[in-house]
Every structure is written in structure tokens, then in C-alpha cells.
Amino acid sequence: MAYHAWGDPQASHAVVCVHGLTRQGRDFDTLAQALIDQAKAQGLPPLRVICPDVVGRGKSDWLQDPLAYQIPQYAADMAALLGHLRQTSALQTIDWVGTSMGGLIGLVLAAQELPLRMKHLVLNDVGPAIAWSSIQRMQQYVGQTGRFANLQKASDAMWQVSQSFGPHTPEAWLNLSRHMVRPLPDGAVTLHYDPALGQSVRKMTMEDAAAGEALLWQMYDQIKVPTLLIRGADSDLLSLETARAMGERGPKAQCVEFAGVGHAPTLIDPGQISAVQLFLSQSD
């Protein structure tokens, strides 16, 4: 599993940022730089930001068994990464910022003992209950990595299925898209993830989703870590009902909502970044 590291390699604290279903760790470039800059400007202790490519995405290897692309596998991989970081660096504590799938991984990890203590948990537009209609939408496109003449064509195609991310300038969207593609032998590009990811998504049934939801609520109720829930006001994945329930049980998540955004906020807007910075600066 590849990961992208920012900041001081000798820091005792890190923010681990984990991406959504078909994305990759470079999605957090803007947030990572903002967090590092804030630490320096405020004279805070050295900070490291770790942004993994979840297995099957970006620069990480692909699994031989496509049906292993599941949250338990990802959580085990991340626990192994945290153990590796503990052994090879000065890290002692982490904050977790997870978008969609990355948030679910963080939710699972926050409910168990980890090699590094988690001080804060940020769940970006995700919770234990995921709308079935949203899963059905994913079943339509996940695994279709396509073939595009160049980066701009790929960026335009991704925008057509990602407008729920909210307003972005063409430059900002192109920058987000840059690490989402890999070159093909003929000079064209394709999306930078294993097309087999779609198999486990399409295999999911309503019964599977309900069983997973029940288990995730059990885990959520065990979390003791201060938790921030970020919600796109127009999200089709995280309902207002679920968000309210998350504020009333388990860690009683603080909730901040962003208008004009669906699933999921990209955390490059200054207001979204400020919300994360403010929460992570609170004492645990």
C-alpha cells in the first residue's frame, strides 16, 4: 500500500487522511498543505500528514481476489500501516480524516485498540447508514475506468459524475483529476484504480447493506474519540436523519453542514478546510 507523506518525518503526531471509494490519496494535497502551514504559523509542534492510496487505487497494488475489496480488508491494511509507522518513526498519536469510504475505515478503527492513539475522528459525509439509492448509483459506474485521449478529457468525464462534489473552478477540478489517471501504452489515459472494484459493489444486496449498517452502528456506539461529522447539505448518501442520530448517540458527533454540496465535500474549499482545522485544534 502506497502512501503520500507531508510535513516533518520526526513528528510525534500525524493526521491520516483517507479517500473515497474510487479516489486516491492525492485528493488531500490542499488540506495537507493547509494543516502543515497552520502548524508552522501558530508555532505548534511538528506535524505529519499521511495520505494512503487504499489498496486497488492510485499507486497501491491490486488485490488478486476482487471480492476482498471490502472495509474489513481496508481496516486491517490501515492498522498494519499504523503499526509500521509506529515502528519506523516517532509517531505516537493520530487524527483521522476520512471521506466516504475513508470515513467508514476510520469508524471501524476508532472502535478498536490501535498501534497509535486516535485523538480526533473526522467523518466526511458518511455514517453507519448509507442510502440504498446511493449504493445503486455506485453500482452503475464503479469499475468503469474508461479510456480517454488525455487528462482534460478524463477530467471532463469525471466531472459529469461528480458534480455533487459542489462548485469547483476548472483549474481546481483539473488538479483534483490529475492523480486520478494513469497512462496507457498508446498515450491515452484511464482511471487509476482496479476495474475489479466494481465486482464487490455490484454484488451487494439490500440485505447485505442492512447487516452492514447494524454492525457499523454497534461500532459507532463504542467510539470514545471526539468526532466531527461533515455533511453536504444535498448529500444522497448521508441522510439528515442519520446525521442527527450520529449527534445523539455514540461519540455524539459535532455536525457541520455545507450548502450547495452533495456527496462529498472535497475539503479544498477554505470554509471546509477551516472546519477541519478548528476541530483538530480542540483538545481531546
ChimeraX attribute file (.defattr): number of C-alpha atoms within 10 A of each C-alpha:
attribute: neighborCount
match mode: 1-to-1
recipient: residues
	/A:1	17
	/A:2	16
	/A:3	18
	/A:4	16
	/A:5	18
	/A:6	17
	/A:7	19
	/A:8	15
	/A:9	17
	/A:10	13
	/A:11	17
	/A:12	17
	/A:13	23
	/A:14	24
	/A:15	25
	/A:16	25
	/A:17	27
	/A:18	30
	/A:19	26
	/A:20	20
	/A:21	17
	/A:22	22
	/A:23	23
	/A:24	27
	/A:25	25
	/A:26	24
	/A:27	25
	/A:28	24
	/A:29	19
	/A:30	16
	/A:31	23
	/A:32	24
	/A:33	14
	/A:34	17
	/A:35	22
	/A:36	19
	/A:37	14
	/A:38	14
	/A:39	18
	/A:40	14
	/A:41	9
	/A:42	8
	/A:43	9
	/A:44	11
	/A:45	11
	/A:46	16
	/A:47	23
	/A:48	23
	/A:49	27
	/A:50	21
	/A:51	24
	/A:52	26
	/A:53	25
	/A:54	31
	/A:55	21
	/A:56	22
	/A:57	25
	/A:58	26
	/A:59	20
	/A:60	18
	/A:61	15
	/A:62	19
	/A:63	14
	/A:64	10
	/A:65	8
	/A:66	16
	/A:67	14
	/A:68	14
	/A:69	22
	/A:70	14
	/A:71	15
	/A:72	13
	/A:73	14
	/A:74	20
	/A:75	19
	/A:76	14
	/A:77	16
	/A:78	22
	/A:79	18
	/A:80	15
	/A:81	17
	/A:82	21
	/A:83	15
	/A:84	12
	/A:85	16
	/A:86	16
	/A:87	11
	/A:88	11
	/A:89	12
	/A:90	13
	/A:91	22
	/A:92	16
	/A:93	19
	/A:94	22
	/A:95	22
	/A:96	27
	/A:97	25
	/A:98	23
	/A:99	29
	/A:100	24
	/A:101	24
	/A:102	27
	/A:103	26
	/A:104	24
	/A:105	26
	/A:106	27
	/A:107	28
	/A:108	21
	/A:109	21
	/A:110	23
	/A:111	17
	/A:112	10
	/A:113	10
	/A:114	15
	/A:115	17
	/A:116	18
	/A:117	16
	/A:118	24
	/A:119	20
	/A:120	23
	/A:121	29
	/A:122	28
	/A:123	25
	/A:124	29
	/A:125	27
	/A:126	28
	/A:127	25
	/A:128	23
	/A:129	20
	/A:130	20
	/A:131	15
	/A:132	15
	/A:133	11
	/A:134	14
	/A:135	18
	/A:136	15
	/A:137	12
	/A:138	16
	/A:139	17
	/A:140	12
	/A:141	13
	/A:142	20
	/A:143	20
	/A:144	15
	/A:145	19
	/A:146	11
	/A:147	15
	/A:148	20
	/A:149	14
	/A:150	14
	/A:151	21
	/A:152	14
	/A:153	14
	/A:154	23
	/A:155	21
	/A:156	16
	/A:157	13
	/A:158	16
	/A:159	17
	/A:160	9
	/A:161	10
	/A:162	13
	/A:163	14
	/A:164	18
	/A:165	19
	/A:166	18
	/A:167	14
	/A:168	15
	/A:169	8
	/A:170	12
	/A:171	9
	/A:172	12
	/A:173	16
	/A:174	19
	/A:175	15
	/A:176	21
	/A:177	21
	/A:178	15
	/A:179	18
	/A:180	25
	/A:181	21
	/A:182	16
	/A:183	16
	/A:184	12
	/A:185	6
	/A:186	7
	/A:187	10
	/A:188	16
	/A:189	21
	/A:190	19
	/A:191	26
	/A:192	20
	/A:193	28
	/A:194	22
	/A:195	18
	/A:196	20
	/A:197	23
	/A:198	21
	/A:199	16
	/A:200	16
	/A:201	21
	/A:202	16
	/A:203	10
	/A:204	13
	/A:205	13
	/A:206	11
	/A:207	9
	/A:208	10
	/A:209	17
	/A:210	15
	/A:211	11
	/A:212	15
	/A:213	16
	/A:214	13
	/A:215	13
	/A:216	19
	/A:217	17
	/A:218	15
	/A:219	18
	/A:220	22
	/A:221	14
	/A:222	17
	/A:223	20
	/A:224	16
	/A:225	21
	/A:226	20
	/A:227	27
	/A:228	24
	/A:229	22
	/A:230	26
	/A:231	27
	/A:232	27
	/A:233	20
	/A:234	20
	/A:235	24
	/A:236	20
	/A:237	24
	/A:238	26
	/A:239	20
	/A:240	16
	/A:241	9
	/A:242	17
	/A:243	23
	/A:244	14
	/A:245	14
	/A:246	24
	/A:247	16
	/A:248	12
	/A:249	14
	/A:250	18
	/A:251	18
	/A:252	20
	/A:253	22
	/A:254	17
	/A:255	16
	/A:256	16
	/A:257	19
	/A:258	16
	/A:259	11
	/A:260	14
	/A:261	19
	/A:262	21
	/A:263	24
	/A:264	26
	/A:265	25
	/A:266	23
	/A:267	21
	/A:268	19
	/A:269	15
	/A:270	11
	/A:271	11
	/A:272	17
	/A:273	17
	/A:274	16
	/A:275	15
	/A:276	20
	/A:277	16
	/A:278	9
	/A:279	17
	/A:280	22
	/A:281	11
	/A:282	10
	/A:283	8
	/A:284	11
